[in-house]
Amino acid sequence: MPEVTALARTVETWQNPIVRAIETGLSNARSEGYNRIVKHVGRIAFGFRNPDNQRRRVRWACTRRSRRSTPSRHQCHC
């Protein structure tokens, strides 16, 4: 069963990092999430001619949660 052998080899190779992640509760999920956002913005950039504009768009996308949501000027009084 080569699949089981490959799995055992993988677990053996990554045993220390796996144990540390379980013990500390830390992961690289946040950096992986930012990496996904950067790649996504790059895909939808449609060829920005100015690299500064793309940098600004990435920064805007990555800091969305930390910005205050500004109330709308138009309030609905339904």
N, CA, C and O atoms as a printed pandas DataFrame, in Angstrom:
     atom_number atom_name residue_name chain_id  residue_number  x_coord  y_coord  z_coord
0              1         N          MET        A               1    0.835   -1.170    0.000
1              2        CA          MET        A               1    0.000    0.000    0.000
2              3         C          MET        A               1    0.890    1.246    0.000
3              4         O          MET        A               1    1.266    1.758    1.054
4              5         N          PRO        A               2    1.209    1.713   -1.181
5              6        CA          PRO        A               2    2.122    2.854   -1.287
6              7         C          PRO        A               2    1.543    4.147   -0.711
7              8         O          PRO        A               2    2.298    5.014   -0.272
8              9         N          GLU        A               3    0.222    4.289   -0.705
9             10        CA          GLU        A               3   -0.382    5.510   -0.165
10            11         C          GLU        A               3   -0.131    5.630    1.332
11            12         O          GLU        A               3    0.184    6.711    1.828
12            13         N          VAL        A               4   -0.272    4.523    2.047
13            14        CA          VAL        A               4   -0.055    4.529    3.491
14            15         C          VAL        A               4    1.412    4.803    3.797
15            16         O          VAL        A               4    1.730    5.538    4.732
16            17         N          THR        A               5    2.302    4.213    3.011
17            18        CA          THR        A               5    3.736    4.455    3.189
18            19         C          THR        A               5    4.062    5.921    2.945
19            20         O          THR        A               5    4.840    6.516    3.691
20            21         N          ALA        A               6    3.479    6.505    1.914
21            22        CA          ALA        A               6    3.718    7.923    1.619
22            23         C          ALA        A               6    3.172    8.802    2.739
23            24         O          ALA        A               6    3.808    9.785    3.120
24            25         N          LEU        A               7    2.005    8.461    3.268
25            26        CA          LEU        A               7    1.430    9.223    4.377
26            27         C          LEU        A               7    2.320    9.137    5.615
27            28         O          LEU        A               7    2.570   10.145    6.277
28            29         N          ALA        A               8    2.794    7.938    5.922
29            30        CA          ALA        A               8    3.669    7.757    7.086
30            31         C          ALA        A               8    4.953    8.564    6.928
31            32         O          ALA        A               8    5.429    9.173    7.886
32            33         N          ARG        A               9    5.503    8.568    5.742
33            34        CA          ARG        A               9    6.724    9.331    5.483
34            35         C          ARG        A               9    6.465   10.832    5.638
35            36         O          ARG        A               9    7.297   11.549    6.195
36            37         N          THR        A              10    5.331   11.303    5.154
37            38        CA          THR        A              10    4.985   12.721    5.265
38            39         C          THR        A              10    4.796   13.123    6.724
39            40         O          THR        A              10    5.304   14.158    7.154
40            41         N          VAL        A              11    4.071   12.314    7.481
41            42        CA          VAL        A              11    3.850   12.618    8.897
42            43         C          VAL        A              11    5.176   12.612    9.649
43            44         O          VAL        A              11    5.409   13.465   10.505
44            45         N          GLU        A              12    6.042   11.659    9.337
45            46        CA          GLU        A              12    7.350   11.600    9.990
46            47         C          GLU        A              12    8.174   12.841    9.671
47            48         O          GLU        A              12    8.842   13.387   10.549
48            49         N          THR        A              13    8.129   13.286    8.430
49            50        CA          THR        A              13    8.886   14.470    8.023
50            51         C          THR        A              13    8.381   15.717    8.731
51            52         O          THR        A              13    9.178   16.556    9.152
52            53         N          TRP        A              14    7.068   15.848    8.867
53            54        CA          TRP        A              14    6.464   17.059    9.423
54            55         C          TRP        A              14    6.042   16.902   10.881
55            56         O          TRP        A              14    5.287   17.732   11.387
56            57         N          GLN        A              15    6.509   15.863   11.565
57            58        CA          GLN        A              15    6.049   15.580   12.923
58            59         C          GLN        A              15    6.318   16.735   13.883
59            60         O          GLN        A              15    5.409   17.143   14.606
60            61         N          ASN        A              16    7.521   17.270   13.914
61            62        CA          ASN        A              16    7.835   18.362   14.846
62            63         C          ASN        A              16    6.993   19.609   14.584
63            64         O          ASN        A              16    6.426   20.155   15.531
64            65         N          PRO        A              17    6.884   20.086   13.340
65            66        CA          PRO        A              17    6.015   21.253   13.118
66            67         C          PRO        A              17    4.547   20.990   13.464
67            68         O          PRO        A              17    3.857   21.885   13.952
68            69         N          ILE        A              18    4.073   19.785   13.220
69            70        CA          ILE        A              18    2.681   19.453   13.544
70            71         C          ILE        A              18    2.468   19.504   15.056
71            72         O          ILE        A              18    1.485   20.070   15.532
72            73         N          VAL        A              19    3.393   18.910   15.802
73            74        CA          VAL        A              19    3.278   18.899   17.265
74            75         C          VAL        A              19    3.350   20.320   17.816
75            76         O          VAL        A              19    2.572   20.681   18.699
76            77         N          ARG        A              20    4.280   21.133   17.299
77            78        CA          ARG        A              20    4.388   22.521   17.769
78            79         C          ARG        A              20    3.121   23.313   17.474
79            80         O          ARG        A              20    2.681   24.108   18.305
80            81         N          ALA        A              21    2.536   23.106   16.311
81            82        CA          ALA        A              21    1.303   23.819   15.971
82            83         C          ALA        A              21    0.173   23.431   16.916
83            84         O          ALA        A              21   -0.618   24.282   17.322
84            85         N          ILE        A              22    0.094   22.160   17.264
85            86        CA          ILE        A              22   -0.951   21.705   18.184
86            87         C          ILE        A              22   -0.697   22.252   19.586
87            88         O          ILE        A              22   -1.628   22.696   20.259
88            89         N          GLU        A              23    0.559   22.222   20.027
89            90        CA          GLU        A              23    0.891   22.687   21.378
90            91         C          GLU        A              23    0.689   24.192   21.544
91            92         O          GLU        A              23    0.174   24.644   22.567
92            93         N          THR        A              24    1.094   24.964   20.539
93            94        CA          THR        A              24    1.031   26.423   20.667
94            95         C          THR        A              24   -0.280   27.007   20.170
95            96         O          THR        A              24   -0.666   28.100   20.585
96            97         N          GLY        A              25   -0.965   26.301   19.294
97            98        CA          GLY        A              25   -2.197   26.831   18.724
98            99         C          GLY        A              25   -1.950   27.893   17.663
99           100         O          GLY        A              25   -2.877   28.588   17.246
100          101         N          LEU        A              26   -0.702   28.018   17.230
101          102        CA          LEU        A              26   -0.351   29.025   16.225
102          103         C          LEU        A              26   -0.356   28.411   14.832
103          104         O          LEU        A              26   -0.102   27.219   14.657
104          105         N          SER        A              27   -0.649   29.247   13.849
105          106        CA          SER        A              27   -0.594   28.798   12.462
106          107         C          SER        A              27   -0.241   29.986   11.575
107          108         O          SER        A              27   -0.156   31.124   12.036
108          109         N          ASN        A              28   -0.043   29.702   10.321
109          110        CA          ASN        A              28    0.252   30.765    9.365
110          111         C          ASN        A              28   -0.999   31.127    8.567
111          112         O          ASN        A              28   -0.896   31.608    7.439
112          113         N          ALA        A              29   -2.155   30.901    9.133
113          114        CA          ALA        A              29   -3.410   31.127    8.423
114          115         C          ALA        A              29   -3.578   32.577    8.003
115          116         O          ALA        A              29   -4.055   32.849    6.901
116          117         N          ARG        A              30   -3.193   33.512    8.867
117          118        CA          ARG        A              30   -3.363   34.923    8.529
118          119         C          ARG        A              30   -2.500   35.296    7.327
119          120         O          ARG        A              30   -2.972   35.965    6.407
120          121         N          SER        A              31   -1.239   34.867    7.331
121          122        CA          SER        A              31   -0.376   35.214    6.196
122          123         C          SER        A              31   -0.844   34.521    4.924
123          124         O          SER        A              31   -0.749   35.096    3.839
124          125         N          GLU        A              32   -1.348   33.300    5.039
125          126        CA          GLU        A              32   -1.890   32.617    3.863
126          127         C          GLU        A              32   -3.126   33.345    3.342
127          128         O          GLU        A              32   -3.340   33.426    2.133
128          129         N          GLY        A              33   -3.934   33.871    4.249
129          130        CA          GLY        A              33   -5.112   34.635    3.838
130          131         C          GLY        A              33   -4.732   35.900    3.093
131          132         O          GLY        A              33   -5.332   36.230    2.070
132          133         N          TYR        A              34   -3.719   36.618    3.614
133          134        CA          TYR        A              34   -3.249   37.817    2.919
134          135         C          TYR        A              34   -2.663   37.462    1.556
135          136         O          TYR        A              34   -2.858   38.189    0.582
136          137         N          ASN        A              35   -1.949   36.350    1.490
137          138        CA          ASN        A              35   -1.379   35.917    0.219
138          139         C          ASN        A              35   -2.484   35.639   -0.800
139          140         O          ASN        A              35   -2.354   35.977   -1.977
140          141         N          ARG        A              36   -3.568   35.022   -0.338
141          142        CA          ARG        A              36   -4.700   34.753   -1.235
142          143         C          ARG        A              36   -5.317   36.049   -1.737
143          144         O          ARG        A              36   -5.669   36.155   -2.912
144          145         N          ILE        A              37   -5.453   37.046   -0.847
145          146        CA          ILE        A              37   -6.020   38.340   -1.246
146          147         C          ILE        A              37   -5.137   39.012   -2.285
147          148         O          ILE        A              37   -5.631   39.535   -3.285
148          149         N          VAL        A              38   -3.824   38.998   -2.047
149          150        CA          VAL        A              38   -2.894   39.632   -2.984
150          151         C          VAL        A              38   -2.984   38.968   -4.350
151          152         O          VAL        A              38   -3.025   39.655   -5.370
152          153         N          LYS        A              39   -3.014   37.644   -4.381
153          154        CA          LYS        A              39   -3.113   36.938   -5.663
154          155         C          LYS        A              39   -4.444   37.233   -6.350
155          156         O          LYS        A              39   -4.497   37.404   -7.568
156          157         N          HIS        A              40   -5.513   37.292   -5.566
157          158        CA          HIS        A              40   -6.827   37.580   -6.139
158          159         C          HIS        A              40   -6.863   38.982   -6.740
159          160         O          HIS        A              40   -7.358   39.170   -7.851
160          161         N          VAL        A              41   -6.342   39.959   -6.013
161          162        CA          VAL        A              41   -6.314   41.333   -6.529
162          163         C          VAL        A              41   -5.473   41.390   -7.795
163          164         O          VAL        A              41   -5.818   42.105   -8.736
164          165         N          GLY        A              42   -4.375   40.645   -7.827
165          166        CA          GLY        A              42   -3.551   40.607   -9.029
166          167         C          GLY        A              42   -4.295   40.029  -10.221
167          168         O          GLY        A              42   -4.113   40.482  -11.351
168          169         N          ARG        A              43   -5.134   39.027   -9.970
169          170        CA          ARG        A              43   -5.887   38.419  -11.070
170          171         C          ARG        A              43   -6.964   39.348  -11.611
171          172         O          ARG        A              43   -7.255   39.332  -12.807
172          173         N          ILE        A              44   -7.557   40.156  -10.740
173          174        CA          ILE        A              44   -8.637   41.028  -11.200
174          175         C          ILE        A              44   -8.143   42.427  -11.527
175          176         O          ILE        A              44   -8.949   43.330  -11.754
176          177         N          ALA        A              45   -6.822   42.621  -11.556
177          178        CA          ALA        A              45   -6.257   43.953  -11.778
178          179         C          ALA        A              45   -6.445   44.423  -13.216
179          180         O          ALA        A              45   -6.400   45.625  -13.480
180          181         N          PHE        A              46   -6.654   43.508  -14.139
181          182        CA          PHE        A              46   -6.837   43.860  -15.543
182          183         C          PHE        A              46   -5.691   44.713  -16.064
183          184         O          PHE        A              46   -5.905   45.643  -16.841
184          185         N          GLY        A              47   -4.479   44.397  -15.637
185          186        CA          GLY        A              47   -3.295   45.048  -16.179
186          187         C          GLY        A              47   -3.121   46.490  -15.778
187          188         O          GLY        A              47   -3.000   47.360  -16.641
188          189         N          PHE        A              48   -3.106   46.766  -14.488
189          190        CA          PHE        A              48   -2.807   48.126  -14.051
190          191         C          PHE        A              48   -1.524   48.589  -14.711
191          192         O          PHE        A              48   -0.532   47.860  -14.715
192          193         N          ARG        A              49   -1.528   49.757  -15.252
193          194        CA          ARG        A              49   -0.311   50.286  -15.865
194          195         C          ARG        A              49    0.600   50.886  -14.814
195          196         O          ARG        A              49    1.817   50.936  -14.991
196          197         N          ASN        A              50    0.017   51.334  -13.732
197          198        CA          ASN        A              50    0.783   51.969  -12.677
198          199         C          ASN        A              50    0.883   51.003  -11.489
199          200         O          ASN        A              50   -0.131   50.701  -10.859
200          201         N          PRO        A              51    2.091   50.513  -11.175
201          202        CA          PRO        A              51    2.233   49.569  -10.061
202          203         C          PRO        A              51    1.779   50.149   -8.721
203          204         O          PRO        A              51    1.350   49.402   -7.842
204          205         N          ASP        A              52    1.867   51.468   -8.555
205          206        CA          ASP        A              52    1.404   52.085   -7.310
206          207         C          ASP        A              52   -0.093   51.870   -7.118
207          208         O          ASP        A              52   -0.554   51.658   -5.996
208          209         N          ASN        A              53   -0.847   51.923   -8.205
209          210        CA          ASN        A              53   -2.293   51.700   -8.098
210          211         C          ASN        A              53   -2.592   50.277   -7.639
211          212         O          ASN        A              53   -3.498   50.061   -6.835
212          213         N          GLN        A              54   -1.833   49.308   -8.145
213          214        CA          GLN        A              54   -2.057   47.933   -7.720
214          215         C          GLN        A              54   -1.654   47.759   -6.255
215          216         O          GLN        A              54   -2.338   47.061   -5.506
216          217         N          ARG        A              55   -0.565   48.379   -5.846
217          218        CA          ARG        A              55   -0.151   48.317   -4.441
218          219         C          ARG        A              55   -1.226   48.906   -3.534
219          220         O          ARG        A              55   -1.541   48.352   -2.481
220          221         N          ARG        A              56   -1.781   50.032   -3.958
221          222        CA          ARG        A              56   -2.844   50.661   -3.166
222          223         C          ARG        A              56   -4.067   49.762   -3.071
223          224         O          ARG        A              56   -4.697   49.662   -2.018
224          225         N          ARG        A              57   -4.394   49.117   -4.167
225          226        CA          ARG        A              57   -5.564   48.241   -4.172
226          227         C          ARG        A              57   -5.351   47.038   -3.248
227          228         O          ARG        A              57   -6.273   46.621   -2.548
228          229         N          VAL        A              58   -4.135   46.481   -3.249
229          230        CA          VAL        A              58   -3.827   45.365   -2.352
230          231         C          VAL        A              58   -3.904   45.822   -0.904
231          232         O          VAL        A              58   -4.493   45.139   -0.066
232          233         N          ARG        A              59   -3.313   46.972   -0.604
233          234        CA          ARG        A              59   -3.343   47.487    0.769
234          235         C          ARG        A              59   -4.785   47.730    1.211
235          236         O          ARG        A              59   -5.151   47.413    2.343
236          237         N          TRP        A              60   -5.597   48.288    0.328
237          238        CA          TRP        A              60   -6.995   48.550    0.658
238          239         C          TRP        A              60   -7.721   47.238    0.959
239          240         O          TRP        A              60   -8.497   47.152    1.911
240          241         N          ALA        A              61   -7.462   46.224    0.142
241          242        CA          ALA        A              61   -8.141   44.939    0.335
242          243         C          ALA        A              61   -7.691   44.260    1.627
243          244         O          ALA        A              61   -8.494   43.602    2.288
244          245         N          CYS        A              62   -6.427   44.409    1.990
245          246        CA          CYS        A              62   -5.900   43.726    3.178
246          247         C          CYS        A              62   -6.219   44.452    4.476
247          248         O          CYS        A              62   -6.114   43.858    5.549
248          249         N          THR        A              63   -6.601   45.707    4.408
249          250        CA          THR        A              63   -6.896   46.454    5.632
250          251         C          THR        A              63   -8.384   46.731    5.775
251          252         O          THR        A              63   -8.780   47.565    6.589
252          253         N          ARG        A              64   -9.188   46.066    5.021
253          254        CA          ARG        A              64  -10.629   46.316    5.017
254          255         C          ARG        A              64  -11.245   46.165    6.402
255          256         O          ARG        A              64  -12.098   46.970    6.778
256          257         N          ARG        A              65  -10.841   45.161    7.170
257          258        CA          ARG        A              65  -11.441   44.932    8.489
258          259         C          ARG        A              65  -11.023   45.982    9.499
259          260         O          ARG        A              65  -11.763   46.259   10.443
260          261         N          SER        A              66   -9.842   46.575    9.316
261          262        CA          SER        A              66   -9.359   47.522   10.319
262          263         C          SER        A              66   -9.890   48.932   10.096
263          264         O          SER        A              66   -9.753   49.790   10.968
264          265         N          ARG        A              67  -10.494   49.180    8.935
265          266        CA          ARG        A              67  -11.057   50.509    8.690
266          267         C          ARG        A              67  -12.418   50.607    9.346
267          268         O          ARG        A              67  -13.159   49.627    9.427
268          269         N          ARG        A              68  -12.731   51.788    9.808
269          270        CA          ARG        A              68  -14.067   52.015   10.348
270          271         C          ARG        A              68  -15.064   52.060    9.213
271          272         O          ARG        A              68  -14.790   52.596    8.139
272          273         N          SER        A              69  -16.193   51.503    9.461
273          274        CA          SER        A              69  -17.239   51.628    8.449
274          275         C          SER        A              69  -17.900   52.986    8.655
275          276         O          SER        A              69  -18.401   53.292    9.738
276          277         N          THR        A              70  -17.893   53.774    7.624
277          278        CA          THR        A              70  -18.464   55.113    7.723
278          279         C          THR        A              70  -19.957   55.031    7.457
279          280         O          THR        A              70  -20.386   54.367    6.514
280          281         N          PRO        A              71  -20.739   55.692    8.269
281          282        CA          PRO        A              71  -22.182   55.658    8.041
282          283         C          PRO        A              71  -22.537   56.353    6.729
283          284         O          PRO        A              71  -21.904   57.327    6.323
284          285         N          SER        A              72  -23.528   55.839    6.110
285          286        CA          SER        A              72  -23.977   56.411    4.853
286          287         C          SER        A              72  -24.578   57.791    5.088
287          288         O          SER        A              72  -25.215   58.036    6.112
288          289         N          ARG        A              73  -24.371   58.680    4.137
289          290        CA          ARG        A              73  -24.954   60.021    4.253
290          291         C          ARG        A              73  -26.453   59.975    4.022
291          292         O          ARG        A              73  -27.195   60.828    4.509
292          293         N          HIS        A              74  -26.889   58.981    3.283
293          294        CA          HIS        A              74  -28.308   58.872    2.964
294          295         C          HIS        A              74  -28.938   57.855    3.904
295          296         O          HIS        A              74  -28.718   56.651    3.768
296          297         N          GLN        A              75  -29.706   58.333    4.835
297          298        CA          GLN        A              75  -30.349   57.452    5.790
298          299         C          GLN        A              75  -31.761   57.145    5.320
299          300         O          GLN        A              75  -32.495   58.029    4.879
300          301         N          CYS        A              76  -32.111   55.919    5.421
301          302        CA          CYS        A              76  -33.447   55.493    5.015
302          303         C          CYS        A              76  -34.388   55.610    6.209
303          304         O          CYS        A              76  -34.139   55.011    7.256
304          305         N          HIS        A              77  -35.447   56.364    6.061
305          306        CA          HIS        A              77  -36.440   56.511    7.124
306          307         C          HIS        A              77  -37.730   55.843    6.673
307          308         O          HIS        A              77  -38.772   56.487    6.550
308          309         N          CYS        A              78  -37.643   54.567    6.432
309          310        CA          CYS        A              78  -38.799   53.821    5.921
310          311         C          CYS        A              78  -39.862   53.629    6.961
311          312         O          CYS        A              78  -40.895   53.020    6.682
